[in-house]
Amino acid sequence: MRSILSVKAAAVLATCISTSTASAQDVEVLHWWTSGGEAAALSVLREDLSESGYGWVDMPVAGGGGSDAMTVLRARVTAGNPPTAVQMLGFAIQDWAKEGALSNLNDLANEQNWSTVVPSALQAFSTYSANWVAAPVNVHSTNWVWANSKIMAELGIEQPTSWESFIAAMQAAKDAGYTALAHGGQAWQEATVFDSVAMGVGGPAFYKAAFIDLDSDALGGAQMVEAFERMETLRGFVDENFSGRDWNLATAMVINGEALFQIMGDWAKGEFVNAGQTAGEEFKCFRVPGSDGTVTFNSDQFAMFKVEGSAAEAQLAMASAVMSPEFQVAFNIVKGSVPARTDISDEEFDACGKLGMAQLAQAAASGNLFGSMAHGHANTPSIQNAMYDVITAHFNGEYDAATAAAELVTAVELAK
Amino acid sequence: MSMNLTTTDQDLKTRLQNWLPKIVLAPSFGLVVFFVYGFIAFTLYLSFTNSRMLPSYEWVGWQNYERLFQIREWDIALNNLVIFAILYISICTVIGLILAVFLDQKIRGEGVLRPIFLYPMALSFIVTGTAWKWFLDPAIGIENTFHLWGWQSFSFDWIKDRDMAIYAIVIAAVWQSSGFVMAMFLAGLRGIDDELLKAAQIDGASNFNLYRRIILPQLRPAFLSAFVILGHLAIKSYDLVIALTGGGPGNATALPATFMYSYSFTRNQMGIGSASAVIMLLTISAIMVPYLYAELNEKKR
């Protein structure tokens, strides 16, 4: 009760603040891109807009995964004063569209031919009943391993191609006194690792059955138990002090040469680039062994909320700027992801970017492009969080693999 | 004629004076009715609906409550609350009482010591949580310091240990609140009539007996206030857990308040979140109402 009240109070406060600062020609943007690489990527868009005469009211709400930002958004919308554009992931866009809170961008989309240049797997999230409601900024793929080249060379580790060689490489690093796997003990990070591990165990058919179709045979089956067992193996390669660490601090461990690998989405690349490192030289990237040929993705989009008058004009200008090839290239080079449009040349991207773009196109063509469970692109937030609960409880040693698989079935059933 | 006028004048005046307190109190009374009891009723209603992301008004009966008690995290949260509340209330009371008794010995420097003990209460729980998070972190806090001093086998990693993390939260919470409890007991001690104590001393009561039989029984109102304040602080504690452990490792330090927040606001399960809020309210009432009732009844007699 108290929290509900304080959120209401925050909403009222937010209303007062924003009405006094946001003028009509401004776009007010709610996002959680606050870490170094991300903030730098976003300033590209800000500069684009200010060149065409639109101001930018920044509303950053820190917290990976954006759950805090979504709380702020709910308060703003309930108070009848939504921001112009909100960084949003997957099913959240659909949920808000269902509430009738989003603008219709069809005119702009038709004019600029969005439906032919954006992959259809993404369109499933940026449109609601055939209306464009969001502008996709990028495609992140989540099943990457980031590796420190220096440690690999020092220990004579080749790029692992199978789960066994991946484990052997980490064992070598552990024996040499390095942290084998940099990891931050937050539920969403554990789920990110689990995502690729499960894909590696069961392949695309299993992934789809378990995380997208929520088939209880797959959720509680032998393959899921094996995926949980592999998580236990990984748990043995994480340093003691992992609990609660932010993802970018875990990335910093690889950058600084304290840790060999990190399993993380391609936003981690932004941190490497920001630290002055080059893909293929100081650091390497490859798919989590076992998940080659498949890509689990999440896509940051700007969901456009219903605003009125000249704010709507500024909103369209922003949507158009987001979809322009120049911005998509400039932004994604800094951010580490790949463009949401497929008609863009990979010339300016680094080795990992080129690899990512090629694999994305391949996976999309072969039907192996799946929304990531860990990032709200496989199912609704309630189910996603129910899975988080089980994965993180298991990773922290609350129960064994078989119990975890059984718990997963129950948790998903309760969240449906 | 003129006399008549003054009496009606006085009548009006007294009537106005009678009404004045009610008029002055009316706005805040109205606000409390609406924002506290109104929203309690609204939450109660939501807990019987299928609200997900935003409130909905479709009645689903007891379904949210049935689901709530099947959710494992809720079990953990309730267990944690029991552990936390018992330890927090009892340790704070004991430490607060001991500090107050010691400070009451007419010692020199009381004026300096009292604010030092009271000071932590002036900090917000977020600050306490963040400071203790660093302090308890094995890599940078106490454990690391002892290692640097050469005591290599020293180990204090409760905050990273699934089974001990809830006790780490108790430590931080006790640090914050015991000074405040001390202040309440100290005020109670100062209120005790000196004559009574002198009489007891003349009768030959030992110091221990003096406290056990005369002073502590008279502190009963202070115990009640301490219990009521600490009890509701324990049940609503949210910010300390969020700052200290974020509910982790895993879900090990989830409390009903963190559960309620996460289900209502980040998981789009507002119905279940409301149900958990109602259970929290009932828990508070179950503890507070009989206690208050007994205390107030006693006073009347």
Boltz contact constraints between the chains, C-beta under 6 A:
constraints:
  - contact:
      token1: [A, 1]
      token2: [B, 43]
      max_distance: 6.0
  - contact:
      token1: [A, 1]
      token2: [B, 277]
      max_distance: 6.0
  - contact:
      token1: [A, 3]
      token2: [B, 261]
      max_distance: 6.0
  - contact:
      token1: [A, 67]
      token2: [B, 266]
      max_distance: 6.0
  - contact:
      token1: [A, 71]
      token2: [B, 265]
      max_distance: 6.0
  - contact:
      token1: [A, 95]
      token2: [B, 53]
      max_distance: 6.0
  - contact:
      token1: [A, 241]
      token2: [B, 139]
      max_distance: 6.0
  - contact:
      token1: [A, 243]
      token2: [B, 160]
      max_distance: 6.0
  - contact:
      token1: [A, 243]
      token2: [B, 248]
      max_distance: 6.0
  - contact:
      token1: [A, 243]
      token2: [B, 249]
      max_distance: 6.0
  - contact:
      token1: [A, 244]
      token2: [B, 246]
      max_distance: 6.0
  - contact:
      token1: [A, 244]
      token2: [B, 248]
      max_distance: 6.0
  - contact:
      token1: [A, 381]
      token2: [B, 267]
      max_distance: 6.0
  - contact:
      token1: [A, 381]
      token2: [B, 268]
      max_distance: 6.0
  - contact:
      token1: [A, 382]
      token2: [B, 267]
      max_distance: 6.0
  - contact:
      token1: [A, 382]
      token2: [B, 268]
      max_distance: 6.0
  - contact:
      token1: [A, 382]
      token2: [B, 269]
      max_distance: 6.0
  - contact:
      token1: [A, 385]
      token2: [B, 267]
      max_distance: 6.0
  - contact:
      token1: [A, 389]
      token2: [B, 73]
      max_distance: 6.0
  - contact:
      token1: [A, 392]
      token2: [B, 250]
      max_distance: 6.0
  - contact:
      token1: [A, 393]
      token2: [B, 250]
      max_distance: 6.0
  - contact:
      token1: [A, 393]
      token2: [B, 251]
      max_distance: 6.0
  - contact:
      token1: [A, 396]
      token2: [B, 162]
      max_distance: 6.0
  - contact:
      token1: [A, 396]
      token2: [B, 249]
      max_distance: 6.0
  - contact:
      token1: [A, 396]
      token2: [B, 250]
      max_distance: 6.0
  - contact:
      token1: [A, 397]
      token2: [B, 162]
      max_distance: 6.0
  - contact:
      token1: [A, 398]
      token2: [B, 250]
      max_distance: 6.0
  - contact:
      token1: [A, 414]
      token2: [B, 67]
      max_distance: 6.0
  - contact:
      token1: [A, 414]
      token2: [B, 70]
      max_distance: 6.0
  - contact:
      token1: [A, 414]
      token2: [B, 71]
      max_distance: 6.0
